Amino acid sequence: MGQQEKVTTSLAGTVGEEISASLAPVDAELERAYPGDPGTRQPVHTVYVPGDVFAADTIRSWGDQALAALDEHAPDAASFAAVLGLTDELAEPVHSRVRAKLEREPVEDLRVDFEDGYGPRPDAEEDEAAAHAARLIAEAYAKGMAAPYMGIRMKCMEAAVRERGIRTLDIFLTGLVEAGGLPDGLVLTLPKVTYPEQVTAMVRLLEAFEKARGLEPGRIGFEIQIETSQSILATDGTATVARMIQAAEGRATGLHYGTFDYSACLGVSAAYQASDHPAADHAKAVMQVAAAGTGVRLSDGSTNVLPIGPTEKVHDAWRLHYGLTRRALARAYYQGWDMHPGHLPTRYAAVFAFYREGYQQAAVRLARYAGRVGGDVMDEPATAKALSGYLLRGLDCGALDLAEVTEATGLTRAGLEGFAAPRRGDLTVSGKEHTGP
């Protein structure tokens, strides 16, 4: 090995101890404010259904309508691929997986809407609709027929509708508790948040409910919907959305961009209100940076161009939706809104194509990193984290199969999860330690 080097130092041993002591508050704050991704499944979309429309068969009905749209407007892999511009290699696997998804799990996340999609109603009518939603969701989970995630969007915390929103949420949560308990997939959405204090109010509301029903403190989380300019930039020039995440006291699970309310707030003409408008890109970029590392996930908005009517119009709407979804995925917005059953084929086509066309390269790079084998790309731990996260998202939505990913990477799901969520500061993790059984 050659001559052994003499190792000498100059600093007293207490220096490191003093520095560590001085940084202890910073270490604690890093752990509190930036816990990292929760490691749970993130749905690829959220479907919004008005409270008076939601029924026991809504999820199956959406899947059946989406399948019928495929049968009518793109009955086979070749025709579907031609509409969306898929390669010959992707045509069959994407088409077959889309159909299988629509048959097996057409909706990944469903929100019963009591806000804009529902509107103002007599109190007795909304009371009944909220109780109805709770009963149907509880029954769906009990029967194994629920979407992985389900919940409601209440009215916001603004004065005009605050009491109504609070009452609807109370009725809904109470109904779930009395029907057997809150489901693991419960998701709540707080819309039109403008000030961090409104987020704090939601936290206090949920604390009161948990105490009243004897639930574990912190059991109930919620999404924050970003629909106003003030939620991005405050009067003092700071990023309000970052303060909102902190105001949630660990309960925030997502930031959802509201395409049309936000665009209108900035004065964007109706014809140009879209998720790829520069104003939308700016808002989501701020949201993305504010949420990074906090465990709060980002969701893109929706398109209001519905795939209905003659085939030519459906194809045009499909191409638009597919393009917007692919654009969002490339920008790391892994979730979006779908407003119509006809959006489901292109939502899943875009998601499946995104993961299938890149999974082999990602798998090879991750396998080389895990095995410490050189290649034409020199990856770092952060890239290994991104590669494994990419493959896990592909597995969760059904774009990829575990067998093919394991064959390509040599890693089990546990191994992938080990790379996707390394301990803070662990930059030299050995792939062999994370391969799982």
C-alpha positions as CSV (number, residue, x, y, z in Angstrom):
1,M,0.0,0.0,0.0
2,G,3.0,2.3,0.2
3,Q,4.2,4.4,3.0
4,Q,1.8,5.1,5.8
5,E,0.9,8.8,6.1
6,K,1.3,10.7,9.3
7,V,-2.0,12.2,10.4
8,T,-1.9,15.4,12.4
9,T,-4.5,18.0,13.5
10,S,-4.4,21.5,14.9
11,L,-7.8,22.0,16.5
12,A,-8.6,21.1,20.1
13,G,-11.2,18.4,20.5
14,T,-13.6,20.7,22.2
15,V,-13.9,22.9,19.0
16,G,-16.2,20.3,17.3
17,E,-18.2,19.9,20.4
18,E,-18.7,23.7,20.8
19,I,-19.7,24.0,17.1
20,S,-22.2,21.1,17.4
21,A,-23.7,22.7,20.6
22,S,-24.1,26.0,18.8
23,L,-25.8,24.3,15.8
24,A,-28.1,22.1,17.9
25,P,-31.1,24.5,17.5
26,V,-30.5,24.6,13.7
27,D,-30.3,20.8,13.6
28,A,-33.6,20.6,15.5
29,E,-35.2,23.2,13.2
30,L,-34.1,21.3,10.1
31,E,-35.7,18.1,11.4
32,R,-38.9,20.0,12.2
33,A,-39.3,22.2,9.1
34,Y,-37.8,19.8,6.5
35,P,-38.7,16.3,7.4
36,G,-38.5,15.2,3.7
37,D,-41.1,13.3,1.6
38,P,-43.5,11.2,3.7
39,G,-42.8,8.2,1.5
40,T,-46.4,7.4,1.0
41,R,-48.2,7.1,-2.4
42,Q,-49.1,10.3,-4.1
43,P,-52.1,10.1,-6.4
44,V,-51.6,11.2,-10.0
45,H,-54.8,13.2,-10.0
46,T,-57.7,14.5,-7.9
47,V,-61.2,14.2,-9.3
48,Y,-63.7,16.8,-8.1
49,V,-67.4,15.8,-7.9
50,P,-70.1,18.3,-6.6
51,G,-71.7,17.3,-3.3
52,D,-75.1,16.9,-4.9
53,V,-73.8,14.7,-7.7
54,F,-71.6,12.3,-5.7
55,A,-73.2,8.9,-5.5
56,A,-72.3,5.4,-4.4
57,D,-71.4,4.4,-8.0
58,T,-69.5,7.6,-8.9
59,I,-66.1,6.0,-9.1
60,R,-67.3,3.1,-11.2
61,S,-69.3,5.4,-13.4
62,W,-66.3,7.5,-14.2
63,G,-64.4,4.5,-15.2
64,D,-67.2,3.1,-17.4
65,Q,-67.6,6.5,-19.1
66,A,-63.9,6.7,-19.7
67,L,-63.8,3.2,-21.2
68,A,-66.8,4.1,-23.4
69,A,-65.0,7.2,-24.6
70,L,-62.0,5.1,-25.6
71,D,-64.3,2.6,-27.4
72,E,-66.0,5.3,-29.3
73,H,-63.1,7.6,-30.2
74,A,-59.9,5.4,-30.0
75,P,-61.0,1.8,-30.0
76,D,-57.5,0.3,-30.3
77,A,-53.9,0.9,-29.5
78,A,-53.0,2.2,-32.9
79,S,-55.7,4.8,-33.0
80,F,-55.1,6.0,-29.5
81,A,-51.4,6.3,-30.2
82,A,-52.1,8.2,-33.4
83,V,-54.1,10.8,-31.5
84,L,-51.5,11.4,-28.8
85,G,-48.4,10.9,-30.9
86,L,-47.2,7.8,-29.0
87,T,-44.3,5.8,-30.5
88,D,-45.0,2.3,-31.8
89,E,-43.0,0.9,-28.8
90,L,-45.3,2.6,-26.3
91,A,-48.6,2.2,-28.1
92,E,-49.7,-1.2,-27.0
93,P,-48.3,-1.1,-23.4
94,V,-49.8,2.3,-22.7
95,H,-53.2,1.5,-24.3
96,S,-53.5,-1.9,-22.4
97,R,-52.5,-0.4,-19.1
98,V,-54.9,2.5,-19.5
99,R,-57.8,0.2,-20.1
100,A,-56.7,-2.1,-17.2
101,K,-56.4,1.0,-14.9
102,L,-59.9,2.2,-15.8
103,E,-61.3,-1.2,-15.1
104,R,-59.4,-1.7,-11.8
105,E,-58.9,1.7,-10.3
106,P,-60.3,4.6,-12.4
107,V,-60.0,7.2,-9.7
108,E,-57.0,7.6,-7.4
109,D,-58.2,10.6,-5.4
110,L,-61.7,11.9,-5.1
111,R,-62.9,15.1,-3.5
112,V,-66.6,15.7,-2.9
113,D,-66.9,19.4,-3.6
114,F,-68.9,21.8,-1.3
115,E,-67.2,24.9,-2.7
116,D,-67.3,26.3,-6.2
117,G,-68.6,23.1,-7.8
118,Y,-71.5,23.0,-5.3
119,G,-72.2,26.7,-4.6
120,P,-74.5,28.3,-2.0
121,R,-77.4,26.1,-1.0
122,P,-80.0,26.2,1.8
123,D,-78.4,25.1,5.1
124,A,-80.6,22.0,5.4
125,E,-79.7,20.9,1.9
126,E,-75.9,21.2,2.5
127,D,-76.2,19.5,5.9
128,E,-77.8,16.5,4.3
129,A,-75.3,16.4,1.4
130,A,-72.4,16.4,3.9
131,A,-73.9,13.6,5.9
132,H,-74.6,11.7,2.7
133,A,-71.0,12.1,1.5
134,A,-69.7,10.8,4.9
135,R,-72.0,7.7,4.8
136,L,-71.1,6.9,1.2
137,I,-67.4,7.3,1.7
138,A,-67.5,5.2,4.9
139,E,-69.4,2.5,3.1
140,A,-67.0,2.5,0.1
141,Y,-64.0,1.9,2.4
142,A,-65.9,-0.8,4.4
143,K,-66.7,-2.6,1.1
144,G,-63.2,-2.2,-0.4
145,M,-64.6,0.0,-3.2
146,A,-63.1,3.3,-2.3
147,A,-60.5,5.3,-4.1
148,P,-57.1,5.2,-2.4
149,Y,-57.8,8.8,-1.2
150,M,-61.2,10.4,-0.6
151,G,-62.5,13.5,1.2
152,I,-64.2,16.8,0.7
153,R,-63.4,20.4,-0.3
154,M,-65.2,22.6,2.2
155,K,-65.9,26.3,1.8
156,C,-63.1,28.7,2.6
157,M,-62.3,30.6,5.8
158,E,-63.5,34.0,4.4
159,A,-66.2,35.6,6.6
160,A,-69.1,35.2,4.2
161,V,-68.9,31.4,4.1
162,R,-66.8,30.5,7.2
163,E,-69.6,29.2,9.4
164,R,-71.0,27.2,6.6
165,G,-67.7,25.6,5.8
166,I,-67.0,24.8,9.4
167,R,-70.4,23.2,9.9
168,T,-70.1,21.1,6.7
169,L,-66.7,19.8,7.8
170,D,-68.0,19.0,11.3
171,I,-70.9,17.0,9.8
172,F,-68.7,15.2,7.4
173,L,-66.0,14.2,9.9
174,T,-68.6,13.3,12.6
175,G,-70.4,11.1,10.1
176,L,-67.1,9.2,9.3
177,V,-66.2,8.8,13.0
178,E,-69.7,7.4,13.9
179,A,-69.6,5.1,10.9
180,G,-66.5,3.4,12.1
181,G,-63.6,5.9,12.2
182,L,-61.6,8.1,9.9
183,P,-60.2,6.2,6.9
184,D,-56.5,6.2,6.3
185,G,-57.1,7.8,2.9
186,L,-59.0,10.8,4.2
187,V,-58.0,14.1,2.5
188,L,-59.5,17.5,3.2
189,T,-59.0,20.6,1.0
190,L,-59.1,24.2,2.3
191,P,-59.7,26.5,-0.7
192,K,-59.0,30.2,-1.4
193,V,-56.4,30.6,1.3
194,T,-55.0,34.1,1.3
195,Y,-53.4,34.6,4.7
196,P,-51.5,32.2,7.0
197,E,-53.9,33.0,9.8
198,Q,-56.6,31.2,7.8
199,V,-54.4,28.1,7.8
200,T,-53.9,28.5,11.6
201,A,-57.7,28.7,12.0
202,M,-58.0,25.4,10.2
203,V,-55.5,23.9,12.5
204,R,-57.4,25.1,15.6
205,L,-60.6,23.7,14.1
206,L,-59.1,20.3,13.6
207,E,-57.6,20.3,17.0
208,A,-61.0,21.0,18.5
209,F,-62.6,18.2,16.5
210,E,-59.9,15.7,17.6
211,K,-60.3,16.7,21.2
212,A,-64.1,16.4,21.0
213,R,-63.9,12.9,19.5
214,G,-61.0,11.6,21.4
215,L,-58.7,11.3,18.4
216,E,-54.9,11.3,18.4
217,P,-53.6,14.9,18.2
218,G,-52.5,15.7,14.6
219,R,-54.5,12.8,13.1
220,I,-56.3,15.0,10.5
221,G,-54.3,16.8,7.8
222,F,-55.4,19.0,4.9
223,E,-54.4,20.4,1.6
224,I,-54.0,24.2,1.0
225,Q,-55.5,25.4,-2.3
226,I,-53.5,28.3,-3.8
227,E,-56.0,30.5,-5.8
228,T,-55.1,34.0,-5.0
229,S,-52.1,36.3,-5.7
230,Q,-51.8,37.1,-2.0
231,S,-51.1,33.4,-1.3
232,I,-47.9,33.6,-3.4
233,L,-46.6,37.1,-2.6
234,A,-47.5,39.0,0.6
235,T,-47.7,42.8,0.9
236,D,-44.2,42.8,2.5
237,G,-42.7,40.9,-0.5
238,T,-42.4,37.6,1.3
239,A,-43.6,34.3,-0.1
240,T,-46.9,33.8,1.7
241,V,-47.2,30.1,0.8
242,A,-44.0,29.3,2.7
243,R,-45.6,30.9,5.8
244,M,-48.8,28.9,5.2
245,I,-46.9,25.6,5.4
246,Q,-45.4,26.6,8.7
247,A,-48.8,27.9,9.9
248,A,-50.2,24.4,9.3
249,E,-48.0,23.0,12.1
250,G,-47.3,19.8,10.3
251,R,-50.8,19.2,9.1
252,A,-50.4,20.4,5.5
253,T,-50.3,17.5,3.1
254,G,-50.4,19.3,-0.2
255,L,-50.5,22.6,-2.1
256,H,-53.0,22.6,-4.9
257,Y,-52.8,25.2,-7.7
258,G,-56.2,26.6,-8.7
259,T,-55.8,27.4,-12.4
260,F,-58.8,29.6,-13.0
261,D,-59.3,31.5,-9.8
262,Y,-55.6,32.4,-9.7
263,S,-55.5,33.5,-13.3
264,A,-58.6,35.6,-12.9
265,C,-57.0,37.2,-9.7
266,L,-54.2,38.4,-11.9
267,G,-56.5,39.7,-14.6
268,V,-55.6,37.0,-17.2
269,S,-58.3,37.0,-19.9
270,A,-60.6,33.9,-19.9
271,A,-59.3,32.7,-23.2
272,Y,-55.7,32.5,-21.9
273,Q,-56.4,31.0,-18.5
274,A,-54.5,27.7,-18.5
275,S,-52.0,25.8,-16.5
276,D,-49.2,26.6,-18.9
277,H,-49.6,30.4,-18.8
278,P,-46.5,32.2,-17.5
279,A,-48.5,33.4,-14.5
280,A,-49.2,29.8,-13.6
281,D,-45.6,28.8,-14.1
282,H,-44.5,31.5,-11.7
283,A,-47.0,30.6,-9.0
284,K,-46.2,26.9,-9.2
285,A,-42.4,27.6,-9.1
286,V,-42.8,29.5,-5.9
287,M,-45.0,26.8,-4.5
288,Q,-42.5,24.1,-5.5
289,V,-39.6,25.9,-3.8
290,A,-41.6,26.6,-0.7
291,A,-42.7,23.0,-0.3
292,A,-39.4,21.4,-1.1
293,G,-38.2,19.2,1.7
294,T,-41.2,19.9,3.9
295,G,-43.1,16.8,3.1
296,V,-45.9,18.9,1.5
297,R,-46.6,17.8,-2.0
298,L,-47.5,19.9,-5.1
299,S,-50.5,19.5,-7.4
300,D,-51.1,21.2,-10.7
301,G,-54.5,22.5,-11.7
302,S,-56.9,21.4,-14.4
303,T,-58.1,22.2,-17.9
304,N,-61.6,23.3,-18.5
305,V,-61.6,22.0,-22.1
306,L,-63.8,18.9,-21.9
307,P,-63.4,15.9,-24.3
308,I,-67.0,15.8,-25.4
309,G,-68.8,16.0,-28.7
310,P,-67.8,14.6,-32.1
311,T,-64.6,12.6,-32.4
312,E,-62.6,15.5,-33.8
313,K,-63.3,17.7,-30.8
314,V,-62.6,14.8,-28.4
315,H,-59.3,14.2,-30.0
316,D,-58.4,17.9,-29.8
317,A,-59.3,18.0,-26.1
318,W,-57.3,14.8,-25.5
319,R,-54.2,16.2,-27.2
320,L,-54.4,19.3,-25.1
321,H,-54.9,17.4,-21.8
322,Y,-52.2,14.9,-22.6
323,G,-49.7,17.7,-23.5
324,L,-50.5,19.7,-20.3
325,T,-50.1,16.6,-18.2
326,R,-46.8,15.6,-19.8
327,R,-45.6,19.2,-19.4
328,A,-46.5,19.1,-15.7
329,L,-44.7,15.8,-15.1
330,A,-41.5,17.1,-16.7
331,R,-41.7,20.0,-14.2
332,A,-42.1,17.6,-11.2
333,Y,-45.8,18.3,-10.7
334,Y,-46.8,14.7,-10.3
335,Q,-50.5,15.4,-9.5
336,G,-53.2,17.4,-11.2
337,W,-57.0,17.8,-11.3
338,D,-59.4,16.0,-13.6
339,M,-62.8,17.5,-14.1
340,H,-64.5,15.0,-16.5
341,P,-64.5,11.2,-17.0
342,G,-63.2,11.8,-20.5
343,H,-60.0,13.2,-19.0
344,L,-59.1,9.9,-17.4
345,P,-57.8,8.1,-20.6
346,T,-55.3,10.9,-21.3
347,R,-54.3,11.4,-17.7
348,Y,-53.2,7.8,-17.4
349,A,-51.8,7.7,-21.0
350,A,-49.6,10.7,-20.2
351,V,-48.5,9.3,-16.8
352,F,-47.9,5.8,-18.1
353,A,-45.9,7.0,-21.1
354,F,-43.8,9.3,-18.9
355,Y,-42.7,6.4,-16.7
356,R,-42.5,3.7,-19.3
357,E,-40.4,5.6,-21.8
358,G,-37.8,6.5,-19.1
359,Y,-37.8,3.6,-16.7
360,Q,-35.2,1.5,-18.4
361,Q,-32.6,4.3,-18.4
362,A,-33.5,5.2,-14.8
363,A,-33.2,1.5,-13.7
364,V,-29.8,1.1,-15.4
365,R,-28.5,4.3,-13.7
366,L,-29.8,3.2,-10.3
367,A,-28.4,-0.3,-10.7
368,R,-25.0,1.1,-11.5
369,Y,-25.1,3.4,-8.6
370,A,-26.3,0.7,-6.2
371,G,-23.5,-1.7,-7.4
372,R,-20.9,1.1,-7.6
373,V,-20.4,0.3,-11.3
374,G,-19.2,3.1,-13.5
375,G,-21.1,4.3,-16.5
376,D,-21.4,7.3,-18.9
377,V,-23.2,9.3,-16.2
378,M,-21.7,10.0,-12.7
379,D,-24.6,10.0,-10.3
380,E,-24.7,11.3,-6.8
381,P,-26.9,10.3,-3.8
382,A,-29.4,13.0,-4.6
383,T,-29.8,11.6,-8.2
384,A,-30.2,8.1,-6.8
385,K,-33.0,9.4,-4.7
386,A,-34.7,11.0,-7.7
387,L,-34.2,7.8,-9.8
388,S,-35.7,5.6,-7.1
389,G,-38.6,8.0,-6.5
390,Y,-39.3,8.0,-10.2
391,L,-39.5,4.2,-10.3
392,L,-41.7,4.1,-7.2
393,R,-44.2,6.6,-8.6
394,G,-44.4,4.5,-11.7
395,L,-45.1,1.4,-9.6
396,D,-47.7,3.1,-7.5
397,C,-49.8,4.3,-10.4
398,G,-49.6,1.0,-12.4
399,A,-47.3,2.3,-15.2
400,L,-44.6,-0.2,-14.1
401,D,-44.6,-3.7,-12.7
402,L,-42.4,-4.6,-9.7
403,A,-41.0,-7.7,-11.5
404,E,-39.7,-5.7,-14.4
405,V,-38.2,-3.0,-12.2
406,T,-36.6,-5.5,-9.9
407,E,-35.1,-7.4,-12.9
408,A,-33.7,-4.1,-14.3
409,T,-32.3,-2.7,-11.0
410,G,-31.7,-5.7,-8.9
411,L,-33.6,-4.0,-6.1
412,T,-36.8,-5.0,-4.3
413,R,-39.3,-2.3,-3.4
414,A,-37.7,-2.0,0.0
415,G,-34.4,-1.4,-1.7
416,L,-36.0,1.4,-3.9
417,E,-37.6,2.9,-0.8
418,G,-34.2,2.9,0.9
419,F,-32.7,5.1,-1.8
420,A,-35.8,7.3,-2.1
421,A,-35.8,8.3,1.6
422,P,-32.2,8.3,2.9
423,R,-31.5,9.6,6.4
424,R,-30.7,13.3,6.5
425,G,-27.0,13.8,5.9
426,D,-26.5,10.2,4.8
427,L,-24.7,10.8,1.5
428,T,-22.7,7.6,1.3
429,V,-25.4,5.0,1.6
430,S,-24.4,1.6,0.1
431,G,-26.9,0.2,-2.3
432,K,-26.3,-3.3,-0.8
433,E,-27.6,-2.0,2.5
434,H,-31.0,-1.1,0.9
435,T,-31.8,-4.1,-1.3
436,G,-34.2,-5.6,1.2
437,P,-34.9,-9.2,1.7
